[in-house]
Amino acid sequence: LGFIFLYFKEEKAKIIVAVYLLSGLLTWFIANPPSNHIGASGLVYGFIAFLITHAIINRNKNSTAAAFILIFLYGSLIYGIFPDYGRLIGKNISWEGHLSGLIAGVVTAWVFRRKGPQKQVYFQDEEEEEEDDFFDPNDNEDFVFRYHIKPKNEQDIP
């Protein structure tokens, strides 16, 4: 959440609300009817998925570094989106909430792809000069000017 506050100063409230509402709605739609889903783990999945997806889309070096830090620290969270994970570790975990948070983060990153840190483009303002590579052997001035060859006397110029 700190990276969202750092990189998205103006859009942070919209991003948090979007991930919150979208992950809750998706959990409500895909979850089993007789079950309860309590906790904020869907939000954690949503924020991490948002930051990683935004870094992949925009290829900014700072957000990519933040994404690598998140992957390094929280990479094992990927197991939480699979249905059998809770059964394997012997706990009752809402994989539906995790999956919906992941989807909400990816969708929110796509919506806010033009906001936040963007890829830096260097020398965008400068127009590329078109250089004339055509050499005309009959154009002596061009040859003398281009290659800085000075004739010894006037008779040396054809």
GUTI-853161 format. One record per residue (C-alpha): residue number from 1; residue in three letters; x, z, y. Coordinates in Angstrom, 2 decimals, always signed. Example, Ala and Ser with C-alpha at 12.3 -4.5 7.8 and 13.67 -1.06 7.14 Angstrom:
<recs>
    nr   rest         u         w         v
     1    Ala    +12.30     +7.80     -4.50
     2    Ser    +13.67     +7.14     -1.06
</recs>
This chain:
<recs>
    nr   rest         u         w         v
     1    Leu     +0.00     +0.00     +0.00
     2    Gly     +2.98     +0.58     +2.26
     3    Phe     +3.99     -3.07     +2.07
     4    Ile     +0.50     -4.11     +3.14
     5    Phe     +0.75     -1.80     +6.17
     6    Leu     +4.22     -3.14     +6.92
     7    Tyr     +3.62     -6.88     +6.55
     8    Phe     -0.07     -7.20     +7.48
     9    Lys     -0.49     -5.06    +10.58
    10    Glu     -3.59     -6.84    +11.91
    11    Glu     -5.27     -7.73     +8.61
    12    Lys     -4.63     -4.53     +6.65
    13    Ala     -8.18     -3.18     +6.97
    14    Lys     -9.72     -6.50     +5.93
    15    Ile     -7.38     -6.77     +2.93
    16    Ile     -8.09     -3.22     +1.77
    17    Val    -11.86     -3.65     +2.09
    18    Ala    -11.77     -7.06     +0.38
    19    Val     -9.81     -5.75     -2.61
    20    Tyr    -11.99     -2.62     -2.77
    21    Leu    -15.30     -4.48     -2.74
    22    Leu    -14.26     -7.40     -4.91
    23    Ser    -12.65     -5.26     -7.61
    24    Gly    -15.70     -2.96     -7.68
    25    Leu    -18.14     -5.85     -7.95
    26    Leu    -16.12     -7.57    -10.65
    27    Thr    -15.86     -4.32    -12.62
    28    Trp    -19.59     -3.90    -12.33
    29    Phe    -20.20     -7.42    -13.65
    30    Ile    -17.72     -7.52    -16.57
    31    Ala    -17.83     -3.88    -17.77
    32    Asn    -19.79     -2.71    -20.77
    33    Pro    -23.18     -1.29    -19.70
    34    Pro    -23.06     +2.21    -21.26
    35    Ser    -19.59     +3.06    -19.92
    36    Asn    -18.34     +4.85    -16.80
    37    His    -15.41     +3.56    -14.77
    38    Ile    -13.84     +6.21    -12.57
    39    Gly    -10.59     +6.02    -10.63
    40    Ala     -8.64     +3.90     -8.22
    41    Ser     -6.45     +2.06    -10.71
    42    Gly     -8.33     -1.18    -10.00
    43    Leu     -7.25     -0.86     -6.38
    44    Val     -3.63     -0.34     -7.40
    45    Tyr     -3.79     -3.47     -9.55
    46    Gly     -5.47     -5.33     -6.70
    47    Phe     -2.87     -4.38     -4.08
    48    Ile     +0.07     -5.18     -6.34
    49    Ala     -1.49     -8.50     -7.39
    50    Phe     -2.17     -9.29     -3.73
    51    Leu     +1.43     -8.70     -2.65
    52    Ile     +2.97    -10.59     -5.57
    53    Thr     +0.58    -13.54     -5.25
    54    His     +1.07    -13.73     -1.47
    55    Ala     +4.85    -13.76     -1.98
    56    Ile     +4.59    -16.56     -4.54
    57    Ile     +2.32    -18.65     -2.30
    58    Asn     +4.31    -18.26     +0.93
    59    Arg     +7.89    -17.90     -0.38
    60    Asn     +8.99    -15.60     +2.43
    61    Lys    +12.25    -13.84     +1.60
    62    Asn    +11.05    -10.38     +2.70
    63    Ser     +7.77    -10.51     +0.83
    64    Thr     +9.52    -11.99     -2.21
    65    Ala    +11.95     -9.07     -2.17
    66    Ala     +9.01     -6.67     -1.95
    67    Ala     +7.35     -8.50     -4.86
    68    Phe    +10.47     -8.16     -7.00
    69    Ile    +10.62     -4.44     -6.22
    70    Leu     +6.98     -4.08     -7.26
    71    Ile     +7.53     -6.06    -10.45
    72    Phe    +10.57     -3.93    -11.28
    73    Leu     +8.79     -0.64    -10.64
    74    Tyr     +5.30     -1.48    -11.88
    75    Gly     +5.82     -4.38    -14.27
    76    Ser     +4.44     -2.45    -17.21
    77    Leu     +1.04     -2.35    -15.53
    78    Ile     +0.39     -5.81    -16.96
    79    Tyr     -0.46     -4.18    -20.30
    80    Gly     -3.43     -2.38    -18.72
    81    Ile     -5.48     -5.57    -18.37
    82    Phe     -5.73     -6.09    -22.13
    83    Pro     -8.68     -4.57    -24.03
    84    Asp     -6.65     -3.00    -26.87
    85    Tyr     -4.14     -1.20    -24.62
    86    Gly     -6.21     +1.98    -24.28
    87    Arg     -6.82     +2.13    -27.99
    88    Leu     -3.10     +1.71    -28.73
    89    Ile     -2.03     +4.63    -26.58
    90    Gly     -5.01     +6.78    -27.62
    91    Lys     -6.70     +7.00    -24.23
    92    Asn     -9.95     +5.74    -22.84
    93    Ile     -8.75     +3.34    -20.14
    94    Ser    -10.92     +0.92    -18.18
    95    Trp     -9.20     -2.37    -18.79
    96    Glu    -12.16     -4.02    -17.05
    97    Gly    -11.30     -2.21    -13.82
    98    His     -7.66     -3.22    -14.11
    99    Leu     -8.51     -6.85    -14.79
   100    Ser    -11.02     -6.99    -11.95
   101    Gly     -8.46     -5.45     -9.58
   102    Leu     -5.92     -8.08    -10.61
   103    Ile     -8.41    -10.89    -10.01
   104    Ala     -9.47     -9.37     -6.69
   105    Gly     -5.84     -9.19     -5.54
   106    Val     -5.16    -12.82     -6.44
   107    Val     -8.34    -14.04     -4.71
   108    Thr     -7.63    -11.95     -1.60
   109    Ala     -4.06    -13.26     -1.44
   110    Trp     -5.40    -16.81     -1.57
   111    Val     -7.87    -16.06     +1.23
   112    Phe     -5.17    -14.48     +3.43
   113    Arg     -2.43    -16.99     +2.58
   114    Arg     -2.08    -18.09     +6.23
   115    Lys     -1.67    -14.50     +7.46
   116    Gly     +1.28    -12.16     +7.19
   117    Pro     +4.87    -13.25     +6.59
   118    Gln     +5.29    -16.98     +6.17
   119    Lys     +8.16    -19.11     +4.92
   120    Gln    +10.67    -19.72     +7.67
   121    Val    +11.25    -23.34     +8.53
   122    Tyr    +14.50    -24.03    +10.30
   123    Phe    +14.97    -26.86    +12.81
   124    Gln    +11.33    -27.87    +12.80
   125    Asp    +11.34    -28.75    +16.52
   126    Glu    +14.29    -31.11    +16.38
   127    Glu    +13.58    -34.71    +15.61
   128    Glu    +15.92    -36.41    +13.25
   129    Glu    +18.04    -39.03    +14.96
   130    Glu    +17.93    -42.42    +13.43
   131    Glu    +21.43    -43.68    +13.06
   132    Asp    +22.06    -47.38    +12.93
   133    Asp    +24.18    -47.90     +9.84
   134    Phe    +24.14    -51.65    +10.18
   135    Phe    +27.56    -52.93    +11.14
   136    Asp    +27.78    -56.23    +12.94
   137    Pro    +31.37    -57.58    +12.73
   138    Asn    +30.74    -59.85    +15.73
   139    Asp    +29.82    -56.93    +17.97
   140    Asn    +33.25    -55.86    +19.20
   141    Glu    +32.02    -53.34    +21.74
   142    Asp    +30.03    -51.50    +19.12
   143    Phe    +33.03    -51.45    +16.78
   144    Val    +35.38    -50.23    +19.52
   145    Phe    +32.93    -47.61    +20.72
   146    Arg    +31.95    -46.37    +17.30
   147    Tyr    +35.41    -46.11    +15.74
   148    His    +37.41    -45.39    +18.92
   149    Ile    +39.80    -48.25    +18.37
   150    Lys    +41.48    -49.41    +21.52
   151    Pro    +43.10    -52.85    +21.49
   152    Lys    +46.70    -53.13    +22.68
   153    Asn    +45.93    -56.10    +24.88
   154    Glu    +43.07    -58.53    +25.52
   155    Gln    +44.42    -61.06    +23.01
   156    Asp    +43.78    -58.63    +20.13
   157    Ile    +40.02    -58.83    +20.68
   158    Pro    +38.57    -61.82    +18.77
</recs>
